[in-house]
Amino acid sequence: MKAPAFDAVLDFPMGEPGRELRAEVVFLGGAVAARLLDYASPGRKRAPFVRVMTDRPVDVRWADPFEVRTPSGDLLGRGKCLFPDPPSPQDLRLSRRKTLLARLALGEKDMILALTEFGGFKGLNGEDLAMFCRLPRSRFELLAGALEEEGLVRILGFSPLRLVSQSSLDFLRGRIVAFLARYHKAHPGERGAPVETLEKRFDAPRTVLVLALRLLAKDERAVEESGFVRLPDFRIPLSAADEGTLAALEGMVLSGELGSVTFDDLRAKFKLTPSRLQALLSALAERKRIVDGFDGFILHSRWLDEIIRKVRESGKRELTVADFKAITGLSRKYSIPLLELLDSMGVTRRKGSVRDIL
């Protein structure tokens, strides 16, 4: 990585804390004039952390060694790069920089863990790691596996390698739970926070957010249903009159064509505002009486369960559209979107022109 500045550790004292030294730094590829600024870390006078600002960009990566010489060529000591092209002093406060440099100075595994934690919810990917240091990919993967076995990181993928730290995941899970509590208070008529809302709120990659939600569900700290996330004990508050409307709503959905009706059908029948109707439908979904269907349709769970039962008891391992039409008696117009719904539910899995029954 060619950079005009890098953070490093020296094996000789700089003198007064905060001192700036003009010198030459010498790599295998040659020498370059530079200014070295001591970060003045307490307890590190003999091996100070410094910012090295070179007169021209140099190709430097983590752990690259160099010599420090006076302009006249006298050897002052040696150093080792810890952070090539580091954040500016304005972007990373000094106390956090010193803590990070101390960890980067410990060795390969500590370096990977420190960078993964430094990446926060976005973690660390293999391309950035390859730009940061000269370790081969096989070594990255070996160290990442060791860190995962120790419960310090989670490996999200290998092609390319992607890591997120367990501490970042734990922090994200705590923030999600706190956010859901506030969301329920502000939106008592909604079944929960949409996953997309959480993704935007925390600026976390979808893979990291999904993993955090899965771990919360495993610990029974949150529930995700049909793209909405709620706290386990949350229930939409309803009056006695609301309960009567719910029963009528459920009856209309169950008796509709194909066991379904549209949102507009229900609005016209019950003369409800869109927000109030959505709250009541959310309550039915929360009780697992209805599910979001396709093309705006709302399906009764009893009707959908019957479709799933017929598919699984058909004796088939694979399913074509024609098979599905024969099993259910539905036309192609309804069969295609309903099969896509079953794919999303994990009942079937598309494989070319057929579907595996799972």
MOMO-V234289 format. One record per pair of residues at least 6 apart in sequence whose ideal C-beta (glycine too) atoms are under 8 Angstrom apart, sorted by the first residue. I is the first residue (numbers start at 0). J is the second residue. If there is no record, write none. Layout:
i=I j=J
i=I j=J
This chain:
i=0 j=58
i=0 j=59
i=0 j=60
i=0 j=83
i=0 j=84
i=0 j=130
i=0 j=131
i=1 j=56
i=1 j=57
i=1 j=58
i=1 j=59
i=2 j=56
i=2 j=57
i=2 j=59
i=2 j=83
i=2 j=84
i=3 j=52
i=3 j=53
i=3 j=55
i=3 j=56
i=3 j=57
i=4 j=50
i=4 j=51
i=4 j=52
i=4 j=53
i=4 j=84
i=4 j=85
i=5 j=50
i=5 j=51
i=5 j=57
i=5 j=59
i=5 j=80
i=5 j=81
i=5 j=82
i=5 j=83
i=5 j=84
i=5 j=85
i=6 j=38
i=6 j=48
i=6 j=49
i=6 j=50
i=6 j=51
i=6 j=80
i=6 j=81
i=6 j=82
i=6 j=85
i=6 j=96
i=6 j=100
i=7 j=48
i=7 j=49
i=7 j=51
i=7 j=65
i=7 j=78
i=7 j=79
i=7 j=80
i=7 j=81
i=8 j=46
i=8 j=47
i=8 j=48
i=8 j=49
i=8 j=78
i=8 j=79
i=8 j=81
i=8 j=100
i=8 j=104
i=9 j=35
i=9 j=46
i=9 j=47
i=9 j=49
i=9 j=67
i=9 j=76
i=9 j=77
i=9 j=78
i=10 j=46
i=10 j=76
i=10 j=77
i=10 j=78
i=11 j=45
i=11 j=67
i=11 j=75
i=11 j=76
i=11 j=77
i=12 j=44
i=12 j=45
i=12 j=47
i=13 j=20
i=13 j=35
i=13 j=37
i=13 j=44
i=13 j=47
i=13 j=49
i=14 j=20
i=14 j=37
i=15 j=37
i=16 j=37
i=16 j=39
i=16 j=44
i=17 j=36
i=17 j=37
i=17 j=39
i=18 j=36
i=18 j=37
i=19 j=34
i=19 j=35
i=19 j=36
i=19 j=37
i=20 j=34
i=20 j=35
i=20 j=36
i=20 j=37
i=20 j=67
i=21 j=32
i=21 j=33
i=21 j=34
i=21 j=35
i=21 j=70
i=22 j=32
i=22 j=33
i=22 j=35
i=22 j=67
i=22 j=68
i=22 j=69
i=22 j=70
i=22 j=75
i=23 j=30
i=23 j=31
i=23 j=32
i=23 j=33
i=23 j=67
i=23 j=68
i=23 j=69
i=23 j=70
i=23 j=72
i=24 j=30
i=24 j=31
i=24 j=33
i=24 j=35
i=24 j=51
i=24 j=53
i=24 j=57
i=24 j=65
i=24 j=66
i=24 j=67
i=24 j=68
i=24 j=78
i=25 j=65
i=25 j=66
i=25 j=67
i=25 j=68
i=26 j=57
i=26 j=58
i=26 j=59
i=26 j=63
i=26 j=65
i=28 j=57
i=28 j=58
i=30 j=68
i=31 j=53
i=31 j=54
i=31 j=55
i=31 j=57
i=32 j=53
i=32 j=54
i=32 j=70
i=33 j=51
i=33 j=52
i=33 j=53
i=33 j=54
i=34 j=51
i=34 j=52
i=35 j=49
i=35 j=50
i=35 j=51
i=35 j=52
i=35 j=67
i=36 j=49
i=36 j=50
i=36 j=52
i=37 j=47
i=37 j=48
i=37 j=49
i=38 j=47
i=38 j=48
i=38 j=49
i=38 j=50
i=38 j=93
i=38 j=96
i=38 j=97
i=38 j=100
i=39 j=47
i=40 j=47
i=40 j=48
i=40 j=97
i=40 j=100
i=40 j=101
i=48 j=81
i=48 j=96
i=48 j=97
i=48 j=100
i=48 j=101
i=49 j=78
i=50 j=85
i=50 j=88
i=51 j=78
i=59 j=65
i=59 j=80
i=59 j=83
i=60 j=80
i=60 j=83
i=60 j=130
i=60 j=131
i=60 j=132
i=60 j=133
i=61 j=80
i=61 j=81
i=61 j=82
i=61 j=83
i=61 j=103
i=61 j=110
i=61 j=131
i=61 j=132
i=61 j=133
i=62 j=79
i=62 j=80
i=62 j=110
i=62 j=132
i=62 j=133
i=63 j=79
i=63 j=80
i=63 j=83
i=63 j=133
i=64 j=77
i=64 j=78
i=64 j=79
i=64 j=80
i=65 j=77
i=65 j=78
i=65 j=79
i=65 j=80
i=66 j=74
i=66 j=76
i=66 j=77
i=66 j=78
i=67 j=74
i=67 j=75
i=67 j=76
i=67 j=77
i=67 j=78
i=68 j=74
i=68 j=75
i=69 j=75
i=79 j=104
i=81 j=100
i=81 j=103
i=81 j=104
i=82 j=99
i=82 j=100
i=82 j=103
i=83 j=131
i=85 j=91
i=85 j=96
i=86 j=96
i=88 j=96
i=91 j=99
i=99 j=113
i=99 j=117
i=102 j=109
i=102 j=110
i=102 j=112
i=102 j=113
i=103 j=109
i=103 j=110
i=103 j=113
i=103 j=114
i=107 j=134
i=107 j=138
i=107 j=142
i=108 j=142
i=108 j=145
i=108 j=146
i=110 j=132
i=111 j=123
i=111 j=128
i=111 j=139
i=111 j=142
i=111 j=143
i=111 j=146
i=111 j=152
i=111 j=162
i=112 j=146
i=112 j=151
i=112 j=152
i=112 j=164
i=114 j=123
i=114 j=127
i=114 j=128
i=114 j=131
i=115 j=122
i=115 j=123
i=115 j=146
i=115 j=152
i=115 j=162
i=115 j=163
i=115 j=164
i=115 j=167
i=116 j=164
i=116 j=166
i=116 j=167
i=117 j=123
i=118 j=163
i=118 j=164
i=118 j=167
i=119 j=167
i=120 j=163
i=120 j=167
i=120 j=171
i=120 j=201
i=120 j=202
i=120 j=203
i=120 j=204
i=120 j=207
i=121 j=163
i=121 j=203
i=121 j=204
i=121 j=207
i=122 j=155
i=122 j=161
i=122 j=162
i=122 j=163
i=122 j=164
i=122 j=167
i=122 j=204
i=122 j=207
i=123 j=161
i=123 j=162
i=123 j=163
i=124 j=159
i=124 j=160
i=124 j=161
i=124 j=162
i=125 j=136
i=125 j=139
i=125 j=159
i=125 j=160
i=125 j=161
i=126 j=159
i=128 j=134
i=128 j=139
i=128 j=160
i=129 j=136
i=129 j=139
i=134 j=142
i=136 j=160
i=139 j=160
i=140 j=157
i=140 j=160
i=143 j=152
i=143 j=154
i=143 j=160
i=143 j=162
i=144 j=154
i=146 j=152
i=146 j=162
i=147 j=153
i=147 j=154
i=150 j=165
i=151 j=164
i=151 j=165
i=151 j=166
i=152 j=162
i=152 j=163
i=152 j=164
i=152 j=165
i=153 j=162
i=153 j=163
i=153 j=164
i=153 j=165
i=153 j=168
i=153 j=210
i=154 j=160
i=154 j=161
i=154 j=162
i=155 j=161
i=155 j=162
i=155 j=163
i=155 j=206
i=155 j=207
i=155 j=210
i=156 j=206
i=161 j=206
i=163 j=207
i=163 j=210
i=167 j=207
i=168 j=207
i=168 j=210
i=168 j=211
i=168 j=214
i=171 j=201
i=171 j=203
i=171 j=207
i=171 j=208
i=171 j=211
i=172 j=211
i=172 j=214
i=172 j=215
i=172 j=220
i=174 j=201
i=175 j=197
i=175 j=201
i=175 j=211
i=175 j=212
i=175 j=215
i=175 j=221
i=175 j=228
i=176 j=215
i=176 j=220
i=176 j=221
i=176 j=230
i=178 j=192
i=178 j=197
i=178 j=200
i=178 j=201
i=179 j=191
i=179 j=192
i=179 j=221
i=179 j=228
i=179 j=229
i=179 j=230
i=179 j=233
i=180 j=230
i=182 j=189
i=182 j=191
i=182 j=192
i=182 j=196
i=183 j=191
i=183 j=229
i=183 j=230
i=183 j=233
i=186 j=192
i=187 j=235
i=187 j=236
i=188 j=235
i=188 j=274
i=188 j=275
i=188 j=277
i=188 j=278
i=188 j=281
i=189 j=227
i=189 j=235
i=189 j=277
i=189 j=278
i=189 j=281
i=190 j=224
i=190 j=227
i=190 j=229
i=190 j=235
i=190 j=281
i=190 j=282
i=190 j=284
i=190 j=285
i=191 j=222
i=191 j=224
i=191 j=227
i=191 j=228
i=191 j=229
i=191 j=233
i=192 j=227
i=192 j=228
i=192 j=229
i=193 j=226
i=193 j=227
i=193 j=228
i=194 j=208
i=194 j=212
i=194 j=223
i=194 j=226
i=194 j=227
i=194 j=228
i=195 j=226
i=197 j=203
i=197 j=208
i=197 j=212
i=197 j=228
i=198 j=205
i=198 j=208
i=201 j=208
i=203 j=211
i=212 j=221
i=212 j=223
i=212 j=228
i=215 j=221
i=216 j=222
i=216 j=223
i=219 j=231
i=220 j=230
i=220 j=231
i=221 j=228
i=221 j=229
i=221 j=230
i=221 j=231
i=222 j=228
i=222 j=229
i=222 j=230
i=222 j=231
i=224 j=284
i=224 j=285
i=225 j=284
i=225 j=290
i=225 j=291
i=227 j=281
i=229 j=285
i=234 j=285
i=235 j=278
i=235 j=281
i=235 j=282
i=235 j=285
i=237 j=245
i=237 j=279
i=237 j=282
i=241 j=279
i=241 j=282
i=244 j=269
i=244 j=271
i=244 j=279
i=245 j=279
i=245 j=282
i=245 j=283
i=247 j=269
i=248 j=265
i=248 j=269
i=248 j=279
i=248 j=280
i=248 j=283
i=249 j=283
i=249 j=288
i=249 j=289
i=249 j=299
i=251 j=260
i=251 j=264
i=251 j=265
i=251 j=268
i=252 j=258
i=252 j=259
i=252 j=260
i=252 j=265
i=252 j=283
i=252 j=289
i=252 j=297
i=252 j=298
i=252 j=299
i=253 j=299
i=253 j=301
i=253 j=302
i=255 j=264
i=257 j=296
i=257 j=298
i=257 j=302
i=257 j=329
i=257 j=333
i=258 j=298
i=258 j=299
i=258 j=301
i=258 j=302
i=258 j=303
i=259 j=292
i=259 j=296
i=259 j=297
i=259 j=298
i=259 j=299
i=259 j=302
i=260 j=296
i=260 j=297
i=261 j=295
i=261 j=296
i=261 j=297
i=262 j=273
i=262 j=276
i=262 j=280
i=262 j=295
i=262 j=297
i=263 j=295
i=265 j=271
i=265 j=276
i=265 j=280
i=265 j=297
i=266 j=273
i=266 j=276
i=269 j=276
i=271 j=279
i=280 j=289
i=280 j=297
i=283 j=289
i=284 j=290
i=284 j=291
i=287 j=300
i=288 j=299
i=288 j=300
i=288 j=301
i=289 j=297
i=289 j=298
i=289 j=299
i=289 j=300
i=290 j=297
i=290 j=298
i=290 j=300
i=290 j=303
i=291 j=297
i=291 j=298
i=292 j=298
i=292 j=336
i=292 j=337
i=292 j=340
i=293 j=336
i=293 j=337
i=293 j=339
i=293 j=340
i=294 j=336
i=306 j=327
i=306 j=337
i=306 j=341
i=307 j=341
i=307 j=346
i=309 j=326
i=309 j=327
i=310 j=318
i=310 j=323
i=310 j=326
i=310 j=341
i=310 j=346
i=310 j=347
i=310 j=356
i=311 j=346
i=311 j=356
i=313 j=322
i=313 j=326
i=313 j=356
i=315 j=322
i=315 j=356
i=316 j=355
i=316 j=356
i=317 j=350
i=317 j=353
i=317 j=354
i=317 j=355
i=317 j=356
i=318 j=338
i=318 j=347
i=318 j=353
i=318 j=354
i=318 j=355
i=318 j=356
i=319 j=352
i=319 j=353
i=319 j=354
i=320 j=331
i=320 j=334
i=320 j=335
i=320 j=338
i=323 j=329
i=323 j=334
i=323 j=337
i=323 j=338
i=324 j=330
i=324 j=331
i=324 j=334
i=327 j=334
i=327 j=337
i=329 j=337
i=338 j=347
i=338 j=354
i=341 j=347
i=341 j=354
i=342 j=348
i=342 j=349
i=342 j=354
i=345 j=357
i=346 j=356
i=346 j=357
i=347 j=354
i=347 j=355
i=347 j=356
i=347 j=357
i=348 j=354
i=348 j=355
i=348 j=357
